[in-house]
Amino acid sequence: MNNRNAFFSLVLLGACGIVLLGQSAPPSYPAGQDWTNYVRIGAYGLRSGDAVEIVRRAQASDVFGIEVDNDIEGRYESFVHPEEKLRAIRAVAEEAHKAGNRAFVYIAGTECITAHADQTPHTLAKEHPDWLQRDIHGKPAIFGGGTAFWIRAGDEDVWVSPYAPEWRKIYMEHVRQIAATGIDGIYIDIPYWMTHFEGWENTWASFDNYTVAAFKNKTGLEAKHDLKLGDFSDPAFRKWVEFRIQTFTDFLAEIAGNAKGINPKIKIIPEIYPGIESEAVRVGADVYSLYPVVDAIAHEYEFGEGDHMASERTQLDWFRYQVGMHSFRAFAQGPASEDKPTWILNYSWDGDKKVDVAEAMMNLAMSQVMAGANFWDAPGHSMAGSNDLPTRKKIFTWIAAQEKTFYLPRSPIDPIGVYFSPQTRDFHANEFIASYRGILILLMQKHLEFQVVTPRSLADFRGQTLVLPDVRELSTDEKSQLQAFVREGRKLVISGADATGISDAPNVARFAEDPGKIYEAGLQKDFEHVSPDSEQAFLDSLLGSSRVKIKAGPHVATSIARTSDGRINVFFANFAGLIGGSNPVQTPQTGIEVSVVSKSDGKGYFLPFLGDVEPVEGVPQGSSVKFTLPEITKGAVFWVEQQ
């Protein structure tokens, strides 16, 4: 993975609000939240005796989240003898708690490295070959130096089957031992099927004996003979796809059960690089499926195509990035008031001589906090350290002062719903994602309030319009709920394929020529000159999103939400003028107007990115109040207090 660090690591996380050294009063959080919702993450290497210095350095740059690799599971030496690392974990947990922080520790998922394997007979592959994942021809998932940058020459890198019973028993025992140290969280990296190293992308592994037996026990099918590998029209292969995703959902749930059985307050945080695209299906780690069984997800999100380095992103990359993060925030919403956090481990700059490091870092942080995600600063492609410590401190200090603005629970006001269909993504990823992203970017650029709706939230959706973006797979329950939605007189807009079975009605609009795909293709071809008004017929079909109206240019992404303190908020992310690899400085946006249906006294508030709150006077216009905002450079938040 791109974030693997050769040093040992651990994460120290601070409580909500500014916490000084020596302060230990327990913080209070809004309903459904805890310390994980308010982290500001940095990373430090942990070795025995480093705990005091780690905490001191974290506090000095306003870090409330320190990730450091103390990887018991992913290093064969400590997998066999974990005692020294367990002592180091206990020590750093104690130091973190003295400072009023929280601490969590990195472990690998299914990857395990033996150092200097060419010099010892004691490696995982040599001693436990039956544990290894394999392709359909029996080739084991064994790799050496150079396969990935974190694998050194002479090392052995292997990927273990999650169904290997002896390995899993030892793994879960280590999880319980880690939980007993008093650490506040366990961070599980790369819990995947090996399908992302070169040559393994299309293997749909693993076909080791343990996995093949588990699949047969569940489905009655022989994985090596009954599947048309890679054929999504094959019912048997579809079962294999579903089985592979469920495997890692169950694996993370088992980790949580073992850890919380020792320490009920401990948090389970997997790091996942696939997002909403087809990679999730291939590696088997689907964040939509994982959010209900874990406490947070750290996304190393690469959004399919496009450059994941902030300094290199195009404007279209930035908008696609917003789509991913807003999707994750929707997946994280649980029952009642539960609000699980979304952490983002992405990379801002890696020696780009044409792009200023501070500007790249600020762009990345801005894009994340405006979507309600937590910022993790990391240099290059590693987890530990910073590209520029003074810039990180500036960003983290500002986030700390404004954290409630960004991290209080957000709820919709008058949204247009856009449906994320997990099954459609699983079996028709390219078609679905093109439509889904196109529609969401269109709504962002038209500055209409949107809500990502999923099968888990469909019954509770209260918007006037729901858009189905090329949704091709619907369960009986989903179809029933959609029929009820139409019977209530609300608007259902079907873009592209139609799997609903719903009869024609005045409040059902169908677009056989998919506006989402058409718009996405236009953006891909010529982002600068494609206007969202090109899809006017689709826009005219939408009802709702009228409580807040925004006048702004199409290169500004907006999202609208009510926070739990009663504010109506508009979050602005400005991508105008950005050119990947050459210009990280935005074209300032002026003359932006926001009109809010409100009984307020005409008082609004404007918070520019890295700036201070300033009042904005509104002008009453009937039942609304119109505000003309100050200039927006990188990004900003505007809000009114509801009476």
N, C-alpha and C positions, 0 to 999 in steps of 0.2 A: 504494500500500500504506500501511497505517496507520503504518509505522515509518520512512517516508522522511524524511530530515533534509536541510535545505537546505545544511548545512555539509559540508565535506569530512570524511571519516572514515576511521579505521584502527583495528585492534584490536591491543592489546598483551596478550599472554597470559603469565602467569607459570608457572613450573614447579611440580611437585607439592611441597607443603610451603611453609613460610614462607621467602621469599627476601628477603634484605636488599640494599639498594643496594650495588653493587660486588661482590656475591657471584656467582661464575660457575661454580662447580663443577657439573658435569653431574649432574642428578638421576637417580635410578633409579625404575623403575615396575614394578608387578606385570606378569606375563605378559599380553600382549594389550592393554596400556594404554600411553598416552603422555601428554604434557602436556595434550592436549585434554580428557582425562577429569577434570581438576582445575581448570578455569578458574572464575574469579569475574569476571563481565564488567561493565564500565562503558564509556562511550563519550565520546570527545573529538574536537573538530574539529581537523583537520590542515591547516596551511598551511606554506609554506616558513619555516623557522626556528622552528617550534613544537615540534620533537621533544623537546628537553630538558625543557621545561615540561610536556609531556604525560606523560612518564615520572615526573617528580617528583610531579605531582598524583595519578597512579595509585597510586604507592607510598604516598602519604599516607593514602589511604582503603582500603588493603589490596586494591586491585583487582588481580587476576591476568588480567583480560581487558578491554582497552580497544578499543571499536569506534569508528572514525572514518572518515568518508566521504571517500576520495580516489578519486573515481569516474571512472576513465579511460574506461570503455566507455559509461557512461550519460549523458555530457555530450558533445555533438557537437564542441565546441571541442577537448576533449582526445582524443576519438576520432581527430581529424585530426592533432593535435599533442600527443602524450602526454609529451614530454620533461620538462617542469617537474614534473609529478606523479610521474614515475618517480624523479627526484632526491629529492623529498620522501619517497617510500616508502623509498628506500635509507637516508636519514638517520634516519628513525624506527626502522627495523629495527636499525641500528647502536646507537642509544641504548637500545633495549629489551634487546639482548643484553648491553650493558655492565651493566645492572641485573639480569641473570639472568632476564629475562622472554622471552616469545615475542611476535611481532607478526604480525598478518594484516590484510589490506586489503580494503575494500569495493569491489566493482564491480557494475554492474547486469547483469541477464540479457539480456532482449530489449527493455527500455525504453531510450529515448534522448531526452534533452531538449536543445533548442537554446535558449539564453537570448536574449531580445530578438529573437525570430524575426520580429516585425513590423517590425524595422528593418534586416534584412539579407537578401540573396538567398541566403546560404550556410547553409541548413538541411538536415537529413538528408532531409526529405520533398521539398524543392524540387530537391535534387541527385540523390537516389536513390529516386524514387517506386516503383520496382520492388521495393525491399527490404521494403516495408511489408506487414504482415498485413492481411487484408481479410475482410469477411463474405461470405456466399454471393452477395450482389448486387454485389460489387466495391467496396463502401465501404471506404476505407482507415482504419486505426486511427490517426487523428490527433486530438489533443485539445489544448485550450487552458487558460488560466488558469481556476481554479475547478473544473475536473473533479475534481481531487484537491488536498488542501491543500498538497502539495509542488510543485504546478505554479503558477508565478507568472503574473500578467497579462502578456500579450505573449509568453510562452514557447510553444514548440511541443513537444508531448509525443507521441512516436510509439512504436509497437510493431513490432519488426522480425521478419520471418520467419526462423526458424533455418535454413531451407533456402536463404536468399539467399547464393550462393556467395562473392561478393566480400566481403560483410560478414563472413561466417564466417571467411574467410581472415585478414582484418585483426584480427578479434576474437582469434583464436588466436595471432597474432603478438604482440599485446599481452599475452596470458597468459604467453607465454614470456618477454617482456621483464620483466614483473612478477616472475616466478619468479627471474630473474637478479639482482634487487636484493638478495637475501638475506632477504627477508620470509619468515615461517614459514607463512603461509597466505593463501589467497584466498577471500574471502567473497562468494558470488554471490547477489544479491538478485533476486527476482521473475523467475525463468526460466519464464515462463508463456505460454500462448496468451491473447490478449486476450479475456477473457470475464467480467471482473469490474467494469468500469466500467458506469455506468448505460446501459441500452439495448443492451449487448453480452452480457448474461448468458446468453442462449439462442441465441447465434449459432453455437456450436460451431466457431468460427473456428480455423484460418485457411484461406481459400480463395484465397490468392494463387497465382500461376502456378507458383512453385517448389514449394510444398507440394503442390498438386494433382498436379504431375508426379511428385513423390516417392511419393505414395500410389498412383498408377497403376503406377509401376514396381514397387512392392512387392506390390500386390494385383491389378492388372489392372482396377481399378474406376475409374470417373470420379466423383470426389468431388462435383462440382456436379450430377450427374444421377442417379447410381445409389443415393444414400442417402435413406432416409426420416428426415430430420433429427429427432433427439430421440426416435426410436422404438427402444427397447432390444430389441424383439422382432425387429427387422430385422437379419439377418446382416451386411449390408453396413455398416450403421451401427455395429454392434459392432466390425467391423474398423477403422472410423474411430476409435472410442474407443481401441482398443488401439494403433493407430498413433500417435495423439496422445500417449499416455503414453510409449510407447517412444521417441518423438522426443526428449523432454527427458531421459529416462534416458541416451540415447546422447549428447546434448549435454553433460551433466555428465561423462560418462565421457571424452569427447574433451578437455574442459578439463583433467581430471585427467591424462590422458596427455601433453598438451602441457606442463603445468607440471612434472610429475614427470620428464619427459625432460630438463629443465634442472636441477631440484633434487629428487632422489628423496624427500627428507624433507618437502617442502612439503605442507600439508594443504589439502584442498578442502572448503569448508563452504557449502552453499547455505542460504539462508533461505527457508522455505516457510510460507505461512499455512494452506493446507488441511491437515487432519489425516487422520482416518479416515473422514470423511463424504463426501458427494457432491461437495463442492467440489473434491476432488482429481481427480475424473474430468473435471469441467468445465474446469479450468485446465490439466490435463495434467501437473501436478507431483505425483506420487504418492510419498509418503515411503517406503512399503513397497518400491517399485521402486528408489528412489534410494539407500537405505542401502548396498547392496552396492557401489556405484560411487563413493562419496564417503567422507570420513574422519569427518565429523560432520554433523549437521543442526541448524540453529538454527530452532526452531519458533515462529512467530508465531501460536500456536494459538488459534483462536476457537471451536472445538468446535461448529460449525454454529449452531444457535439459542442463545440465552443471551447474557449480557453478558460481554465479555472483559475489562472493567475490574474489578479485584479488589474495589474499594470497592462495586461494584454487584451482585456475584454473590449469587444465592440459594444455599441449601444444595444443591439439586439441581445447580446449575451447578458447584459445587465437586466433587461426586461425578463428574459427567460429565468434568470436567477431569482427575480422577485416572484415569479410564478411558483417556482419550487418552494421557496420559503413560506409563502402564504398557504401552499398545500400542506406543508409540514405542520404549520400552526393549526390548520383545520383537523388534521389527523390526531393532534395532541389533545384535542378537547374531549374530555371524558364525561361520565355521568354527573348529573347535578352541577356543582360548581368546580369540578376538578379541572385544573389548568396545568398540564404537564409542559415543562419548558422545552424549547428547541435551541440547542447549542450548535454553533456553526464553526467548524474547524476548516477554514479555507486560507488561501495564501495570497498575500498582497503583492509581493515583489521578490525577485530572485536575481539581483544584479543587473537589472535592465538599465543601461546607461542613458537611455532616452527619456526615462520616466522617473520623476522624483519619488523617492521612497515614502516620504511623509504624505504626499498627495495620494499615492496608491493605498496606503494604510487607512487614510481618512475616508476614501471612497468606499472601501470594503466595510469599514465599521458603520458608516452612514447607511449603506444599503441594508445592513442587517438589523440595526436597531429600529429603523422605520418599519420593518416587517414584524417587529416584536421578538426577534431572535437575539440570543446572547453572543457577544463577540469574543472570539479567541484569537489572540495575536500570536503568530508564529512566523519565523523567518524561512524563506525559501520553501523547501518541501519537508522540513522537519517540524516536529512538534514543540521542541524546547527552545526557549530564548525569544528574541524579538528582532525584527528588522531595524527598529530604531526606538530605544527605550524612552527618550524624552517625548516622542510622539505618542507612544503607548500610554505613558503617564498622563499626558494631556487628555487623551481620549477617555481613559478609565476614570479620571477625576471628574470629568464632565458627566459621564454616564452615571456615576455614583450620585452626583447632585440631582440628576433628573430621572432617577431610575423608576419612580412611580409613573411618570409620563409614558415610559416605554413598556413597562412590565406588569402594570396592573392588568387584571383580566379584561380582555376586550370582547365586546358583544356587538352583534349587528343592529342596525337601526331600521333601514328600509332597503334591504339588499336585493340585487339580482343574483339568484343562485346559479352556480355552474357545477354540474355533477361530475365528481370523480368516481369512475366505475372501476374498482380493482380488478374484477374479472375481465372487463374489456381490455384494460391495460395488460393483464397477464397474457391474453391470447391474441390481441390485435394491437400491440404496443405502438407501432409506428403510426398507424392510422389514427388511433385515439389521441395520442399525445400531440400530434400536429393540430388537430381540431381544438383540443382542450387548451393548449397554450395560446393558439391564435385568438380564441374568444376572450381569455383572461387578459391578454395584452391589449386587445381592442378596448375592453372595459376600463383598464388602467389608463389608456391614452385618452379616452373620452371622459375620464374622471367620474365614472359612475360607481356607486357603491356595489361591491360584489361580495359574495360569500361562497366559499368552496363547500359544497354539500357532499356527503358521503353516505353509504348505506347505514352507517351508525347514527348519522344526524338527520336523515331524510324525514323521519316522523316528526321531528321537532322544528323543521324549517318553517319559518313564518313569512317569508318574502312573497311578493305578488307574482314573481316570474321565476321559473326554473328552466335552465337551458341544459339539454342533453347533447354533449359534443361527440357526435359519432359513436354513441353508446350502442354496442352490439350484443352485450351479454347482460341479461337481467334475470334475477331469481323470481320465483313466483311471488315472494313477499314484496320485492321491489316493485313489480308490476302492480300489485294490489295497492300499494301506497301511492303510486303515480296516478292510478285511476281515481283514488279518493281525492288527490290533489286537484284533478280536473273537475270532479263533481262539485268541489267547493267553489268553483268559478275562477280559480286562479289560472295563470297563463303558463302553458307548457310549450316550450320552443324546442323543436327537434331539429338538430343541425346534422345533416348527413344521414347515416344509417338509422333505421327506426326499428327497435326491438320491443316496442311497448305493447303492440296489439291494440292500442287505443283508437277508437273510431274518430272520424273527422268531427270537429266541433268548433264553434266560434273562438274558443279560448285555447285551441291547439294549432300552433303554427309549425309548418314543416318546410324545411329548406333542403331539397334533394342535392343541390349544389352547395356543399358545406361551406358556410361563410368563414368558419374557423380555419379550415385548411387553406382556403383561398387567401385569407389575410396573412396567415403564417408564411405562405409561399411568397407573397408580395413583400413582406418584411425581409425575408431571406434574400430576395433578389435586389431590392433597393430600399433599404430602411429609411433613408433620408427623405424620400419623396412619396412614400405610400401614406395616404391619409386615412385615418379611421372612418372618415365620412364616405369612403368608397363602399362601405357596407351599410349604407343608410337604410335599406329595406329591412335588414336584420335588426338594426338599432330601433327602427320604428315599431318593431313587433314586441318590444320589451316594455313591461309595466313596472312601476316602482322606481326606487332610487331617486326620489324627488325631495326628500327631507333636507338633503344637503346638495347644493349645486355649485359647481366649480368651473371657473373660466381659467384655463391655463393651456400652455402649449403641449403638443403630443409627445415631447421628449421628456416630460415629467411624469413619473408614475405616482399615482395617488392611491391611498387606501383610507377608508372611512370607518370609524368604529366609535362606540360608546365605551368608555372605561368605567370600572366599577365605582369610581368616585363621582359619577354622574356627568362627566364631561362628554361633549360631542367633539371628536377629534378628526382632523385631516392630517395624514402623514404624507409628506412630499419627499420623493427621491428624484433629484435632478440629474439626468444623464445627458443633457444637451451639450453638444460640443466635444464629448469624449471621443478620442480616437485611440484604439488599442495599439500599444507599442510606441506611441508618440506624444499624445496629449492627455494628461490626466486631470486637466483643469476645466471645469464646467463653464459654459456660457451662462452668466447670471440671468435669471428669469424675473422680469418685472411685470407689473400690472395684473398680477394674479388676483382673482376675486373669489370669495366664498360667500354664498348666501345660505343662511340656515333658518329653517322654520323654527322659531324660538320665541319664548316670552321673556327672553333676557333683556337687560336694560341697554343693549347695544355695546356691551363690553366683550371684547375678545382678547386673546393672548397669543403671542407669536414667539416661538422658540427656534432660532436658527441653529443648525448643527454646530456644536462647540461654542455657542453663544449664550446670551442671557435672555431671560423672558422679558418681553416688552408688551405693553398694552396696545391694542388696536381698537380704534373707535369705529363702531358700525353705524350704518344709516338704515333706519327702519323703512321697509318697503312692503306695505300690507302686513301679512302675517309673518314675513321674513325680515331678517336683518342682513344687510350686505356689508361685507368687509373687504377693503382693498389692502392686500398684504404688502409688507416691505419686500425688498429684493431677496430672492432665494438664490444662494450660490450652490452649495452642495446639496443641502436638504433642510427640512424644517418641519415643525409641527405647529398647527394652529388649532385652538380650541375655544369653545364657549362653555361657560358653566350653565347647566340646565337648572331652571327654577321649578 
